[in-house]
Amino acid sequence: MTVVSVPPNALSITLAHPGYDAEVLHALHLITGRSLATLMTTLRSSETVCIAALYGNDHVQEVERLERTVEYLDGRGIEYLVHEWVDGQGERISIDVMQQIVEAAEGQYS
């Protein structure tokens, strides 16, 4: 099992079901920038595919990757779960709540 480090305040995407084909693997590699080996493990074990810190210098790029991941998964009809992480504690949220959080966090840098 690959342990993914989640920032204390972040959003994450996890696929609802394990195992996907090479096309999905390759697309997620291009979107997220994660290595193919890491994504293969992630997809087999239903672990977090994409994480976006809500604050910090990389916030904008991470949120863009998160939004592109959601767009791709929605377009393919692939089920996923969204989690909000606050002070290191994760809670499942809806895509609408995720979008509200992203909009509220825009322009926030530490």
MOHU-V213358 format. One record per helix or strand of 3 or more residues. SS is the DSSP state (2 for helix, 1 for strand). FROM is the first residue (numbers start at 1). TO is the last residue. If there is no record, write none. Layout:
BEGIN
ss:SS from:FROM to:TO
ss:SS from:FROM to:TO
END
This chain:
BEGIN
ss:1 from:10 to:15
ss:2 from:22 to:32
ss:2 from:36 to:45
ss:1 from:48 to:53
ss:2 from:59 to:76
ss:1 from:80 to:86
ss:1 from:89 to:93
ss:2 from:95 to:105
END
